[in-house]
């Protein structure tokens, strides 16, 4: 089985994020690399959802 890596900020999680993860699951085991708050701040803005809460959302996708 392949391992598929998907990197994302997932700040303001939406259907596009879910679609990417579901498509990746078709290819193999999915590992989501979640950007830290600091990484998001460095290229975008202060995240609206904390890393802790974004991690909780990602971990609970079936």
Backbone as JSON, one array per atom type, in Angstrom:
{
  "sequence": "XXXXXXXXXXXXXXXXXXXXXXXXXXXXXXXXXXXXXXXXXXXXXXXXXXXXXXXXXXXXXX",
  "N": [[0.83, -1.18, 0.0], [0.5, 2.22, -0.81], [1.82, 5.25, 0.63], [0.43, 8.35, 1.15], [1.13, 11.72, 1.21], [-0.26, 14.69, 2.39], [-0.11, 18.06, 2.56], [-1.27, 20.82, 4.44], [-2.83, 23.91, 5.54], [-5.36, 24.1, 6.61], [-6.88, 26.02, 7.88], [-9.86, 27.45, 8.63], [-11.48, 25.17, 7.77], [-12.8, 23.53, 4.94], [-15.02, 22.2, 2.35], [-13.31, 21.66, 0.2], [-10.86, 20.94, 1.35], [-11.63, 18.54, 2.54], [-12.31, 17.08, 0.26], [-9.8, 16.81, -1.0], [-8.46, 15.19, 0.87], [-10.09, 12.89, 0.83], [-9.76, 12.05, -1.85], [-7.04, 11.5, -1.8], [-7.07, 9.32, -0.08], [-8.0, 7.32, -1.73], [-5.76, 6.57, -3.04], [-4.02, 5.48, -1.19], [-2.63, 5.01, 2.13], [-3.15, 7.82, 4.13], [-1.29, 10.6, 5.17], [-1.53, 13.53, 6.89], [0.04, 16.55, 6.77], [0.04, 19.07, 8.92], [0.16, 22.5, 8.97], [1.87, 24.59, 11.3], [0.75, 27.17, 13.59], [2.61, 29.23, 13.56], [3.9, 28.86, 11.09], [1.81, 29.43, 9.31], [1.33, 32.11, 9.95], [3.71, 33.2, 9.02], [3.47, 33.31, 6.24], [0.93, 34.09, 5.57], [-1.38, 35.02, 7.48], [-2.57, 35.65, 10.85], [-3.8, 32.65, 12.14], [-7.27, 31.72, 12.04], [-8.31, 29.58, 13.35], [-7.01, 27.7, 15.95], [-3.95, 25.71, 16.07], [-4.29, 23.43, 17.67], [-7.1, 23.01, 17.57], [-7.48, 22.73, 14.8], [-6.0, 20.42, 14.37], [-7.53, 18.59, 15.85], [-9.87, 18.52, 14.27], [-8.86, 17.41, 11.83], [-7.92, 14.93, 12.77], [-10.3, 13.65, 13.29], [-11.57, 13.01, 10.95], [-13.08, 10.59, 9.04]],
  "CA": [[0.0, 0.0, 0.0], [1.24, 3.48, -0.87], [1.57, 6.28, 1.63], [0.18, 9.61, 0.46], [1.3, 12.87, 2.1], [-1.01, 15.88, 2.0], [0.2, 19.18, 3.45], [-2.28, 21.88, 4.38], [-3.02, 24.76, 6.71], [-6.69, 23.72, 7.11], [-7.49, 27.1, 8.64], [-11.21, 27.54, 8.05], [-11.64, 23.9, 7.06], [-13.95, 23.56, 4.04], [-15.23, 20.99, 1.55], [-12.14, 21.43, -0.65], [-9.9, 20.18, 2.15], [-12.17, 17.18, 2.68], [-12.21, 16.43, -1.05], [-8.39, 16.46, -1.2], [-8.16, 14.05, 1.74], [-10.82, 11.71, 0.33], [-9.1, 11.62, -3.08], [-5.76, 10.91, -1.4], [-7.37, 8.0, 0.52], [-8.17, 6.36, -2.82], [-4.42, 6.2, -3.49], [-3.29, 4.77, -0.15], [-2.7, 5.52, 3.5], [-2.96, 9.27, 4.08], [-0.67, 11.34, 6.27], [-1.77, 14.96, 6.69], [1.0, 17.44, 7.41], [-0.7, 20.27, 9.29], [1.05, 23.63, 9.24], [1.76, 25.21, 12.62], [0.27, 28.55, 13.59], [3.75, 30.07, 13.19], [4.11, 28.73, 9.65], [0.73, 30.17, 8.64], [1.59, 33.54, 10.17], [4.87, 33.63, 8.23], [3.18, 33.53, 4.82], [-0.46, 34.44, 5.33], [-1.95, 35.87, 8.53], [-2.82, 34.91, 12.08], [-4.86, 31.68, 11.87], [-8.55, 31.91, 12.71], [-8.51, 28.4, 14.18], [-5.71, 27.31, 16.51], [-3.4, 24.42, 15.65], [-4.92, 22.39, 18.48], [-8.44, 22.76, 17.06], [-7.35, 22.2, 13.43], [-5.53, 19.04, 14.53], [-8.69, 17.82, 16.29], [-10.73, 18.34, 13.09], [-8.21, 16.47, 10.91], [-7.87, 13.6, 13.39], [-11.64, 13.07, 13.37], [-12.11, 12.7, 9.62], [-13.09, 9.13, 8.83]],
  "C": [[0.88, 1.24, 0.0], [0.89, 4.36, 0.32], [1.48, 7.6, 0.89], [0.26, 10.74, 1.48], [0.53, 14.05, 1.53], [-0.68, 16.97, 3.02], [-0.87, 20.25, 3.31], [-2.28, 22.7, 5.66], [-4.33, 24.37, 7.41], [-7.28, 24.77, 8.05], [-8.79, 27.42, 7.92], [-11.43, 26.33, 7.15], [-12.91, 23.94, 6.22], [-14.0, 22.3, 3.18], [-14.06, 20.67, 0.63], [-11.07, 20.63, 0.08], [-10.35, 18.72, 2.26], [-12.05, 16.41, 1.37], [-10.78, 15.97, -1.33], [-8.04, 15.21, -0.38], [-8.84, 12.78, 1.24], [-10.2, 11.17, -0.95], [-7.77, 10.94, -2.76], [-5.97, 9.51, -0.81], [-7.55, 6.93, -0.54], [-6.82, 5.81, -3.29], [-3.63, 5.4, -2.46], [-3.53, 5.35, 1.22], [-2.34, 7.0, 3.49], [-2.31, 9.78, 5.36], [-0.89, 12.82, 5.95], [-0.72, 15.73, 7.48], [0.29, 18.77, 7.67], [0.27, 21.38, 9.65], [0.8, 24.19, 10.64], [1.2, 26.62, 12.48], [1.39, 29.49, 13.11], [4.01, 30.03, 11.69], [3.05, 29.5, 8.87], [0.96, 31.67, 8.76], [2.7, 34.04, 9.27], [4.55, 33.89, 6.76], [1.77, 34.05, 4.56], [-0.94, 35.49, 6.32], [-2.07, 35.04, 9.8], [-3.97, 33.93, 11.81], [-6.14, 31.99, 12.66], [-8.85, 30.77, 13.66], [-7.14, 27.95, 14.67], [-5.25, 25.95, 15.99], [-4.1, 23.27, 16.37], [-6.3, 22.02, 17.92], [-8.41, 22.23, 15.63], [-6.91, 20.74, 13.46], [-6.7, 18.13, 14.93], [-9.63, 17.53, 15.11], [-10.15, 17.28, 12.17], [-8.21, 15.06, 11.48], [-9.23, 12.9, 13.4], [-12.32, 12.89, 12.02], [-12.0, 11.2, 9.43], [-12.81, 8.8, 7.38]]
}
